[in-house]
Amino acid sequence: MKQTDFLVIGSGIAGLTYAIKMAGRFPDKKITVVTKAAADETNTKYAQGGIAGVTDFENDSFEKHIEDTLIAGDGLCNPQVVEIVVKEGVQRIRELIEWGAKFDKDADGDYALGMEGGHSEYRILHHKDVTGKEIERTLLEKVKQYPNIEFIKHWFVIELITQHHLGFLVTKSTPDIQCYGVYALNTHNYQIEKILAGTTLLATGGNGQVYRTTTNPSIATGDGVAMVYRAKGRIENMEFIQFHPTALYEPGSGGQAFLITEAVRGDGGILRNRKGEAFMERYDERLDLAPRDIVARAIDSEMKIMGTDHVFLDCRHMDQEKFIHHFPNIYEKCLSIGIDVSKHMIPVAPAAHYSCGGIKTDEWGRTSIRNLYAAGECASTGLHGANRLASNSLLEAMVFGHRAFDEGSKHHVDPLDDALIPDWDAGGTTDPREMILITQSLKELQLIMSDYVGIVRTDVRLERAMKRLDLLWTETEQLYQTTTVSPQLCELRNMISVAFLIVKGAQFRKESRGLHYNTDYPEKSGLLQNIVL
């Protein structure tokens, strides 16, 4: 058993922002950060493009950034939250720079601001094409200044501890569910231990691994969302899964796809089909810099019309010296598979990228469960609505990491007495005999979601997906009840829950809006509502 004052699940930008600030505010209290992999293996690390923020007030304004965000969100953004993030985000960016983040500058020493889809002005701060990696480096260096921050690496959080574990009946209608900490699997010795905390923050990232091809790392399995749903907390808008329009197409690769950042199109890259036609003019007047939902659907349409597995991103006309300087990793990756961007077009296809829905929070990061906060991609704050504006995610994570700290520091409670919380009961379980029962179910899950719940959906596809998910859930729950716990089994269980929430949200939404496009309901319904499960 471990006890801590503030527990953070996840070590990306949201979790570390919160931990650093809490450690500075309370030097006599303990902040514990739990991560299921290495400290830097987070969705943050893989963010290429940059972080959106108004820093050039001569040409840009808060009002423009707010309007761009609202337009991208297609009617479902919370305007109050949008204003909060856009205005407070500038201060958080400055803070990050003070902590040591190095964003690219031009020859005059000003920040070299980028342009991405859906933005009306150049406002993206970036560090070449590895902005997330630079931010993660900065935060991990800052963490070292605080001896009261403890890192627990390679521990897998299994469940939130609530009144349910004290013997009380907890349902969705229970008015005062409380979180007392978590049960976690120590993968060094495979013992399940209690970590009790006065306040817990979930910063567990996204769920891209639910799909066959994703830009997300292998850790993005929706753990936080699934745990909150099982604990009877509120989840919303899970049907809005953003597919990044331009992941590098590598035949037969599957799994994690290499991202070709939207900033390439911001610098002049042009999408072309198999015939070499620049096709975006047929879909949107903003051409290649339309919001991601529109570009992804356009690419999907062109692929189906042409019968191809990908389209092309043409960068041959661009300044090659500037391209190599701004996108060195993309240049090297393409070169490694025989693509010289000065001579060849880059094959690209959409891949699952970002979950706009998640754990429902208020404007302070509070969830529907007391003493439990959420920030980053696992949370649904109201910023993104039906479609996230490019490079708003890192901004949101910092703002809500700070806001959860600000609110949580005012209402901290002591951890519950260990004697009140039962130890994990593994009685009646045995070691799994065949890992194929897990690995094959995972493949089935990813195929179901990719084939039936992708960029374009229909009622029949959603119904088929739900029937198949029901069977997978039954089989996996039986396995979970009878075998000893492993990270692989827990991740599968979590991903099935997340997939269910995506499909259920999609079935409830009888319209096409933002990232959710159903050919049976091609128009917007006019009912601006969030789907809360």
Backbone torsions as a table, in degrees:
resi	resn	phi	psi	omega
1	MET	NA	137.2	175.2
2	LYS	-122.5	148.4	174.4
3	GLN	-124.9	142.0	178.4
4	THR	-148.4	158.8	178.6
5	ASP	-78.8	-45.8	-179.4
6	PHE	-129.3	123.1	-178.4
7	LEU	-108.7	130.3	179.5
8	VAL	-120.5	123.6	177.9
9	ILE	-102.9	105.0	-178.1
10	GLY	116.1	141.5	-174.1
11	SER	-123.0	32.6	173.9
12	GLY	-86.5	-162.7	-173.6
13	ILE	-63.1	-38.1	-179.3
14	ALA	-69.3	-48.8	-177.0
15	GLY	-64.5	-42.3	-177.3
16	LEU	-74.3	-34.5	174.3
17	THR	-58.0	-46.7	179.1
18	TYR	-62.1	-48.3	-176.0
19	ALA	-62.5	-43.6	-179.1
20	ILE	-62.3	-45.3	-177.7
21	LYS	-69.2	-39.2	179.3
22	MET	-66.4	-39.7	179.8
23	ALA	-65.7	-35.9	177.8
24	GLY	-71.1	-37.7	-179.8
25	ARG	-71.8	-38.0	-176.0
26	PHE	-125.0	77.2	-178.3
27	PRO	-64.3	-17.3	-179.9
28	ASP	-94.2	-0.2	-179.9
29	LYS	-109.9	159.6	-175.3
30	LYS	-99.9	129.6	175.3
31	ILE	-113.5	123.4	-177.6
32	THR	-114.0	124.5	178.5
33	VAL	-108.4	120.6	-179.6
34	VAL	-108.5	131.1	177.4
35	THR	-136.7	142.1	-174.4
36	LYS	-83.8	-4.6	178.2
37	ALA	-135.0	-151.3	174.3
38	ALA	-69.5	161.1	-175.1
39	ALA	-60.0	-32.8	-175.3
40	ASP	-98.4	3.7	-179.0
41	GLU	-86.3	86.3	-174.8
42	THR	-138.2	165.2	173.2
43	ASN	-61.7	-33.1	178.9
44	THR	-53.8	-45.0	-176.1
45	LYS	-56.9	-29.7	-174.1
46	TYR	-95.9	3.1	178.1
47	ALA	-72.8	120.6	-175.5
48	GLN	-92.9	-54.5	-164.0
49	GLY	-57.9	-59.1	-179.0
50	GLY	155.7	-161.8	-178.2
51	ILE	-128.4	126.6	-176.2
52	ALA	-82.9	136.9	176.9
53	GLY	-172.3	146.6	-179.6
54	VAL	-83.3	106.3	177.5
55	THR	-121.2	-18.0	177.7
56	ASP	-103.4	87.8	-173.1
57	PHE	-78.0	-7.0	175.0
58	GLU	-73.9	-38.5	-176.1
59	ASN	-109.2	-15.7	-174.3
60	ASP	-125.5	171.9	179.3
61	SER	-157.9	161.2	175.0
62	PHE	-59.0	-40.8	-176.7
63	GLU	-60.3	-40.4	179.4
64	LYS	-66.1	-43.4	179.7
65	HIS	-65.8	-40.5	177.3
66	ILE	-61.2	-46.6	-178.7
67	GLU	-63.1	-42.5	178.3
68	ASP	-60.8	-41.0	179.5
69	THR	-65.6	-43.7	179.7
70	LEU	-64.9	-39.4	179.1
71	ILE	-64.4	-46.1	179.5
72	ALA	-61.4	-38.6	-177.1
73	GLY	-72.7	-7.1	170.4
74	ASP	55.5	42.0	171.8
75	GLY	95.1	-7.9	-175.5
76	LEU	-109.3	2.4	175.4
77	CYS	-68.8	151.6	169.8
78	ASN	-88.9	108.6	-174.4
79	PRO	-55.3	-35.9	179.8
80	GLN	-63.4	-43.1	-179.6
81	VAL	-68.4	-39.2	178.1
82	VAL	-58.7	-45.8	179.6
83	GLU	-63.6	-41.6	178.2
84	ILE	-58.7	-50.3	-174.7
85	VAL	-66.5	-45.0	-178.1
86	VAL	-63.5	-44.4	-176.3
87	LYS	-77.6	-42.5	-179.5
88	GLU	-77.8	-20.9	-177.7
89	GLY	-61.4	-33.9	-179.7
90	VAL	-61.1	-42.0	178.4
91	GLN	-65.0	-39.3	179.1
92	ARG	-66.7	-36.7	177.2
93	ILE	-64.3	-45.0	178.9
94	ARG	-60.3	-39.7	177.9
95	GLU	-61.3	-45.3	-180.0
96	LEU	-61.3	-40.0	177.6
97	ILE	-65.3	-40.4	176.9
98	GLU	-62.0	-31.9	179.3
99	TRP	-77.7	-9.7	174.3
100	GLY	121.2	4.2	179.5
101	ALA	-69.5	134.1	-176.6
102	LYS	-110.2	102.2	176.2
103	PHE	-93.1	149.0	-175.5
104	ASP	-62.9	143.3	177.2
105	LYS	-124.1	159.0	177.3
106	ASP	-88.5	-174.9	-175.8
107	ALA	-63.6	-24.1	-179.9
108	ASP	-88.0	-1.4	179.9
109	GLY	88.9	2.4	176.0
110	ASP	-86.8	156.3	179.4
111	TYR	-65.4	132.5	179.9
112	ALA	-82.3	92.4	-173.9
113	LEU	-80.2	137.7	-179.5
114	GLY	-101.7	167.3	177.0
115	MET	-117.5	139.0	176.0
116	GLU	-138.0	169.7	-175.1
117	GLY	-56.7	134.3	177.4
118	GLY	88.9	-11.3	179.5
119	HIS	-91.0	140.8	-179.4
120	SER	-92.6	-11.0	-179.7
121	GLU	-140.7	164.7	172.8
122	TYR	-76.2	112.8	-177.7
123	ARG	-147.3	11.3	-176.3
124	ILE	-93.2	113.8	171.8
125	LEU	-80.3	141.2	-176.2
126	HIS	-150.0	159.9	170.8
127	HIS	-119.3	93.3	-173.4
128	LYS	48.8	-127.7	176.2
129	ASP	-115.4	28.9	178.0
130	VAL	-135.6	48.2	-176.4
131	THR	-59.9	-44.6	-179.0
132	GLY	-61.3	-39.9	179.4
133	LYS	-63.6	-39.6	178.0
134	GLU	-66.7	-40.0	178.2
135	ILE	-66.4	-43.3	179.0
136	GLU	-61.8	-41.8	177.3
137	ARG	-59.6	-45.6	-179.0
138	THR	-60.2	-46.1	-177.2
139	LEU	-68.0	-40.3	179.4
140	LEU	-66.4	-33.8	175.2
141	GLU	-67.2	-40.4	179.8
142	LYS	-65.1	-38.6	179.8
143	VAL	-56.1	-34.6	-177.1
144	LYS	-62.3	-17.8	-179.5
145	GLN	-77.9	-8.2	-173.6
146	TYR	-119.3	103.9	-179.4
147	PRO	-67.3	-14.6	-178.9
148	ASN	-89.2	4.8	172.1
149	ILE	-97.0	120.5	178.6
150	GLU	-107.2	130.1	175.7
151	PHE	-99.8	127.9	172.4
152	ILE	-114.9	107.1	-175.1
153	LYS	-100.5	151.9	177.7
154	HIS	60.3	41.0	169.6
155	TRP	-117.2	137.1	-177.9
156	PHE	-108.8	117.4	179.5
157	VAL	-76.6	126.3	-174.2
158	ILE	-97.2	-49.9	-175.8
159	GLU	-146.7	151.5	168.0
160	LEU	-78.0	141.3	176.6
161	ILE	-93.4	122.0	178.9
162	THR	-132.5	-171.2	177.7
163	GLN	-58.6	-23.2	177.4
164	HIS	-53.6	-39.5	-177.7
165	HIS	-80.1	-7.2	175.0
166	LEU	-96.0	3.4	176.7
167	GLY	99.7	5.3	-179.9
168	PHE	-93.9	149.8	175.4
169	LEU	-78.7	122.8	-179.6
170	VAL	-119.4	124.8	177.8
171	THR	-127.9	177.2	177.5
172	LYS	-59.7	-27.3	-177.7
173	SER	-91.2	-2.4	176.1
174	THR	-61.0	123.6	-168.7
175	PRO	-75.5	-22.0	-169.6
176	ASP	-138.9	56.8	177.2
177	ILE	-67.4	137.6	-179.4
178	GLN	-125.4	147.8	176.4
179	CYS	-105.1	129.7	-178.8
180	TYR	-109.7	-0.1	-176.4
181	GLY	137.8	-152.5	-175.5
182	VAL	-143.6	158.7	162.4
183	TYR	-95.4	133.9	-177.1
184	ALA	-137.0	144.1	178.9
185	LEU	-93.3	118.5	174.6
186	ASN	-80.2	105.2	-174.4
187	THR	-76.0	-1.8	174.0
188	HIS	-78.2	-36.1	-179.1
189	ASN	-127.0	0.5	178.8
190	TYR	57.9	35.5	171.1
191	GLN	-101.0	143.0	177.8
192	ILE	-98.7	122.9	-174.1
193	GLU	-123.4	158.5	174.7
194	LYS	-88.7	136.9	168.1
195	ILE	-121.0	106.6	-176.5
196	LEU	-95.6	139.0	-175.9
197	ALA	-145.9	150.7	174.5
198	GLY	-72.3	-40.5	-179.9
199	THR	-134.8	137.8	-180.0
200	THR	-124.5	136.4	174.0
201	LEU	-115.9	126.3	172.4
202	LEU	-93.8	121.1	176.6
203	ALA	-135.8	55.9	-166.6
204	THR	-91.5	3.1	174.5
205	GLY	77.7	-156.3	-169.3
206	GLY	-97.8	-161.4	-173.0
207	ASN	-140.7	29.0	-174.9
208	GLY	-58.6	-24.8	-178.4
209	GLN	-68.3	-7.0	173.5
210	VAL	-64.3	-23.7	-179.5
211	TYR	-102.8	157.1	-175.8
212	ARG	-65.4	-39.8	179.1
213	THR	-124.1	126.2	-176.5
214	THR	-148.1	153.6	173.6
215	THR	-82.4	-7.9	-176.8
216	ASN	-79.5	150.8	174.7
217	PRO	-70.1	171.5	-175.0
218	SER	-63.9	-18.7	-178.2
219	ILE	-77.8	-11.3	-172.5
220	ALA	-82.3	77.4	-173.3
221	THR	-116.9	18.1	173.2
222	GLY	66.9	29.2	-173.1
223	ASP	-60.9	-45.3	-177.1
224	GLY	-63.8	-45.4	179.3
225	VAL	-59.9	-46.7	-178.6
226	ALA	-63.0	-41.6	-179.6
227	MET	-64.5	-42.3	179.0
228	VAL	-65.9	-39.8	178.8
229	TYR	-62.6	-43.1	178.5
230	ARG	-66.6	-29.0	179.1
231	ALA	-83.3	6.4	177.5
232	LYS	73.1	26.4	172.8
233	GLY	-84.6	171.6	-174.3
234	ARG	-91.8	131.9	176.8
235	ILE	-121.6	142.6	-179.9
236	GLU	-141.0	153.6	169.1
237	ASN	57.5	34.1	-177.9
238	MET	-70.2	-14.7	179.7
239	GLU	-69.1	-15.9	-176.4
240	PHE	-90.0	81.9	177.0
241	ILE	-98.6	120.9	-178.6
242	GLN	-86.4	125.3	173.8
243	PHE	-98.3	120.4	177.4
244	HIS	-68.6	129.3	-174.5
245	PRO	-63.6	-29.7	-168.5
246	THR	-127.1	78.4	166.2
247	ALA	-95.2	144.3	179.6
248	LEU	-61.7	127.1	179.8
249	TYR	-87.6	117.1	175.8
250	GLU	-125.2	109.5	-174.7
251	PRO	-53.6	129.9	175.1
252	GLY	75.6	3.6	-176.4
253	SER	-75.0	-48.6	-178.8
254	GLY	60.2	-170.7	175.6
255	GLY	59.9	-136.2	-177.0
256	GLN	-79.6	122.7	-179.8
257	ALA	-96.1	148.3	178.7
258	PHE	-78.1	127.4	-175.7
259	LEU	-82.4	133.6	168.7
260	ILE	-103.4	100.8	-170.7
261	THR	-53.8	148.6	177.8
262	GLU	-60.9	-21.7	179.5
263	ALA	-62.8	-23.2	176.1
264	VAL	-63.9	-42.8	175.7
265	ARG	-70.0	-32.3	176.5
266	GLY	-62.9	-30.0	178.3
267	ASP	-89.5	0.8	173.8
268	GLY	124.5	0.8	178.4
269	GLY	-62.1	141.9	-176.4
270	ILE	-120.7	131.9	177.1
271	LEU	-81.0	133.7	179.0
272	ARG	-134.8	149.6	176.8
273	ASN	-88.6	-171.7	-176.1
274	ARG	-59.8	-31.1	-179.7
275	LYS	-81.3	-3.4	-178.5
276	GLY	87.3	8.3	-178.5
277	GLU	-81.1	135.9	172.1
278	ALA	-79.3	103.2	-165.8
279	PHE	-93.9	-12.4	-172.8
280	MET	-64.1	-23.1	178.9
281	GLU	-62.6	-19.8	178.3
282	ARG	-81.3	-10.5	-172.7
283	TYR	-116.4	-31.6	-175.6
284	ASP	-161.8	141.0	-178.5
285	GLU	-67.0	-18.6	177.4
286	ARG	-82.8	0.1	176.0
287	LEU	55.1	-129.1	-173.4
288	ASP	-71.8	-9.9	179.8
289	LEU	-109.3	25.7	169.7
290	ALA	-69.5	161.6	176.6
291	PRO	-56.4	157.6	-170.3
292	ARG	-61.2	-35.3	-179.0
293	ASP	-62.8	-39.8	-178.9
294	ILE	-70.3	-43.8	-179.1
295	VAL	-66.0	-42.3	180.0
296	ALA	-63.3	-42.3	178.4
297	ARG	-66.7	-36.1	178.2
298	ALA	-64.4	-43.8	178.2
299	ILE	-64.2	-43.3	178.3
300	ASP	-58.9	-42.1	179.5
301	SER	-64.4	-45.8	-179.7
302	GLU	-62.9	-39.7	178.6
303	MET	-62.5	-39.5	-179.1
304	LYS	-72.6	-39.5	178.5
305	ILE	-63.7	-42.7	-176.1
306	MET	-87.5	-12.6	-177.2
307	GLY	68.5	36.3	-178.4
308	THR	-116.4	166.3	179.3
309	ASP	-94.5	-2.7	-177.1
310	HIS	-162.5	169.0	168.0
311	VAL	-118.4	-166.1	-178.1
312	PHE	-126.9	148.3	171.0
313	LEU	-110.8	116.3	-174.4
314	ASP	-94.8	114.7	178.9
315	CYS	-118.9	10.9	-173.3
316	ARG	-65.2	-28.0	-177.9
317	HIS	-85.7	-7.0	-174.7
318	MET	-81.1	158.2	176.1
319	ASP	-63.8	110.3	-172.2
320	GLN	-68.5	-35.3	178.1
321	GLU	-63.9	-43.1	177.9
322	LYS	-66.0	-39.8	179.2
323	PHE	-59.6	-48.5	-177.6
324	ILE	-64.1	-36.8	179.6
325	HIS	-69.0	-42.7	-175.8
326	HIS	-81.0	-34.5	-174.9
327	PHE	-126.2	57.3	-174.9
328	PRO	-62.3	-37.4	-177.9
329	ASN	-72.4	-37.7	176.4
330	ILE	-65.1	-43.1	179.4
331	TYR	-59.5	-47.4	-178.1
332	GLU	-67.8	-39.4	179.2
333	LYS	-62.6	-47.1	179.6
334	CYS	-61.9	-42.8	-179.7
335	LEU	-61.5	-34.8	-177.5
336	SER	-66.7	-20.0	177.7
337	ILE	-113.1	21.5	172.2
338	GLY	86.2	17.2	-179.5
339	ILE	-110.4	111.3	173.4
340	ASP	-93.7	110.5	-172.0
341	VAL	-64.4	-15.9	176.8
342	SER	-79.4	-16.2	-176.4
343	LYS	-122.9	-27.7	-174.1
344	HIS	-120.4	147.2	171.9
345	MET	-79.5	151.2	-177.5
346	ILE	-91.3	123.2	175.8
347	PRO	-73.3	127.3	-177.6
348	VAL	-135.3	154.9	176.2
349	ALA	-151.9	153.5	178.7
350	PRO	-64.4	149.0	176.0
351	ALA	-143.8	146.9	178.4
352	ALA	-55.0	132.9	-169.0
353	HIS	-132.3	-44.7	-170.2
354	TYR	-152.8	140.2	177.2
355	SER	-99.9	113.2	-179.0
356	CYS	-77.2	-26.1	175.6
357	GLY	-90.8	-172.3	179.4
358	GLY	153.6	-149.0	-179.5
359	ILE	-71.0	119.8	-176.8
360	LYS	-68.0	127.0	177.2
361	THR	-127.6	166.4	172.1
362	ASP	-94.2	-168.9	-175.0
363	GLU	-72.5	-2.8	176.7
364	TRP	-112.6	9.2	179.2
365	GLY	82.7	7.7	179.2
366	ARG	-77.4	134.6	176.0
367	THR	-90.6	-176.0	177.6
368	SER	-77.7	-3.5	177.9
369	ILE	-107.3	128.8	-176.5
370	ARG	-63.6	143.4	179.3
371	ASN	67.1	14.0	178.0
372	LEU	-123.4	124.8	178.8
373	TYR	-116.5	162.4	176.4
374	ALA	-144.3	143.3	179.4
375	ALA	-151.8	156.6	-178.3
376	GLY	87.7	-159.2	-172.3
377	GLU	-64.7	-27.2	-179.2
378	CYS	-70.7	-14.7	-175.7
379	ALA	-98.4	153.6	170.2
380	SER	-116.5	97.6	-174.0
381	THR	-90.3	-18.8	-174.0
382	GLY	105.0	-2.1	-179.1
383	LEU	-71.7	-46.6	-167.3
384	HIS	-86.3	-24.6	-177.2
385	GLY	60.1	-130.0	-176.0
386	ALA	-88.8	-3.2	-178.9
387	ASN	-168.0	127.5	-178.6
388	ARG	-79.3	133.3	171.6
389	LEU	-72.3	136.3	-176.9
390	ALA	-50.6	137.0	174.7
391	SER	66.0	15.6	171.9
392	ASN	-86.2	-11.7	-172.4
393	SER	-71.7	-46.3	178.7
394	LEU	-63.5	-36.8	177.9
395	LEU	-61.8	-49.4	179.9
396	GLU	-59.0	-42.6	-177.3
397	ALA	-61.8	-41.0	178.8
398	MET	-68.6	-44.9	-178.0
399	VAL	-62.3	-45.2	-177.2
400	PHE	-81.3	-24.0	168.9
401	GLY	-61.1	-42.1	177.9
402	HIS	-68.6	-43.6	-176.8
403	ARG	-67.5	-38.1	176.6
404	ALA	-64.4	-38.0	174.8
405	PHE	-63.1	-47.9	-176.2
406	ASP	-59.2	-46.1	-179.8
407	GLU	-74.1	-44.2	-177.8
408	GLY	-64.6	-30.7	180.0
409	SER	-70.4	-21.3	-179.9
410	LYS	-87.1	-19.2	-172.2
411	HIS	-128.8	37.1	-177.5
412	HIS	-73.4	141.0	174.6
413	VAL	-123.1	160.0	178.9
414	ASP	-77.0	151.9	176.8
415	PRO	-60.2	150.5	177.3
416	LEU	-68.8	152.7	177.8
417	ASP	-61.9	130.0	-178.1
418	ASP	-55.8	-33.8	-176.3
419	ALA	-63.9	-21.1	-178.6
420	LEU	-82.0	-18.4	-174.9
421	ILE	-103.7	121.1	-179.3
422	PRO	-69.0	151.3	173.3
423	ASP	-68.6	160.7	177.2
424	TRP	-63.5	133.2	-178.7
425	ASP	-102.2	109.4	178.6
426	ALA	-104.7	16.9	-178.6
427	GLY	-62.5	140.9	177.5
428	GLY	82.6	6.1	179.3
429	THR	-107.4	154.9	178.3
430	THR	-131.8	164.8	177.6
431	ASP	-64.5	140.8	179.5
432	PRO	-64.3	137.7	-177.9
433	ARG	-84.8	-29.8	-175.0
434	GLU	-138.3	113.7	177.7
435	MET	-66.6	-19.9	-178.9
436	ILE	-62.2	-24.8	177.3
437	LEU	-63.4	-29.4	178.4
438	ILE	-87.0	-49.8	-174.5
439	THR	-64.8	-38.1	-179.7
440	GLN	-70.8	-37.7	177.5
441	SER	-63.9	-36.9	177.8
442	LEU	-63.5	-44.6	177.9
443	LYS	-60.3	-43.3	179.2
444	GLU	-60.9	-44.5	-179.9
445	LEU	-58.8	-48.3	-177.6
446	GLN	-65.2	-36.1	176.9
447	LEU	-67.7	-43.2	178.9
448	ILE	-57.5	-49.0	-176.2
449	MET	-69.1	-39.5	-179.0
450	SER	-69.6	-40.0	-175.7
451	ASP	-81.3	-32.5	-172.3
452	TYR	-111.1	-21.4	-172.0
453	VAL	-130.8	44.6	-177.4
454	GLY	-93.9	-140.0	-176.3
455	ILE	-67.0	-39.8	178.7
456	VAL	-117.2	132.7	-173.4
457	ARG	-127.2	160.4	172.0
458	THR	-138.6	162.2	178.4
459	ASP	-61.0	-39.9	-178.9
460	VAL	-64.7	-43.3	178.8
461	ARG	-62.2	-42.6	-179.3
462	LEU	-64.8	-39.7	178.7
463	GLU	-64.1	-43.5	177.8
464	ARG	-62.2	-43.0	179.4
465	ALA	-59.2	-44.6	-178.0
466	MET	-64.2	-41.4	179.3
467	LYS	-61.6	-42.4	-179.2
468	ARG	-71.6	-35.0	176.7
469	LEU	-66.1	-37.4	177.5
470	ASP	-57.1	-44.2	179.5
471	LEU	-66.4	-43.9	178.5
472	LEU	-61.8	-39.9	179.6
473	TRP	-62.9	-45.6	-179.6
474	THR	-60.4	-46.8	-179.0
475	GLU	-64.6	-41.5	-176.7
476	THR	-72.5	-38.1	177.2
477	GLU	-64.0	-39.1	177.2
478	GLN	-62.2	-42.2	178.5
479	LEU	-65.0	-40.7	-179.1
480	TYR	-64.5	-37.9	-178.4
481	GLN	-74.6	-20.8	-172.3
482	THR	-114.2	-10.0	-179.6
483	THR	-121.3	159.1	178.3
484	THR	-66.7	150.0	-173.7
485	VAL	-73.6	138.8	173.2
486	SER	-136.4	156.9	176.8
487	PRO	-57.0	-38.8	-178.1
488	GLN	-63.3	-42.6	179.7
489	LEU	-68.0	-41.7	179.8
490	CYS	-65.4	-40.2	178.5
491	GLU	-64.7	-42.4	177.0
492	LEU	-59.5	-46.3	179.6
493	ARG	-59.6	-43.7	179.3
494	ASN	-65.1	-42.4	-177.8
495	MET	-66.8	-34.8	176.4
496	ILE	-64.9	-41.0	177.4
497	SER	-62.4	-44.9	179.7
498	VAL	-63.6	-42.9	178.6
499	ALA	-60.0	-42.2	176.7
500	PHE	-58.2	-44.2	-178.5
501	LEU	-66.3	-37.4	177.4
502	ILE	-63.6	-48.4	-178.3
503	VAL	-66.1	-44.0	-178.8
504	LYS	-62.5	-42.8	176.9
505	GLY	-62.0	-40.1	179.3
506	ALA	-66.1	-36.0	178.5
507	GLN	-69.5	-35.8	179.2
508	PHE	-69.9	-30.4	-174.0
509	ARG	-85.6	99.2	-177.2
510	LYS	-89.4	59.2	179.6
511	GLU	-167.9	174.6	169.0
512	SER	-114.2	122.6	-177.9
513	ARG	-149.8	131.7	176.9
514	GLY	55.9	-124.4	-175.5
515	LEU	-79.3	-10.4	179.6
516	HIS	-98.8	111.7	179.4
517	TYR	-123.8	114.1	-179.4
518	ASN	-116.8	118.1	-176.4
519	THR	-65.5	-17.2	175.1
520	ASP	-77.2	-20.0	178.0
521	TYR	-135.5	72.0	-171.4
522	PRO	-71.2	-13.9	-177.4
523	GLU	-105.7	162.5	172.2
524	LYS	-73.0	144.6	-176.3
525	SER	-83.4	-20.3	-174.9
526	GLY	90.7	-11.9	177.7
527	LEU	-92.7	105.9	-179.0
528	LEU	-85.7	92.9	-176.9
529	GLN	-136.7	148.9	173.4
530	ASN	-92.2	141.8	177.7
531	ILE	-93.4	107.5	-177.8
532	VAL	-103.9	127.4	-179.1
533	LEU	-119.1	NA	NA
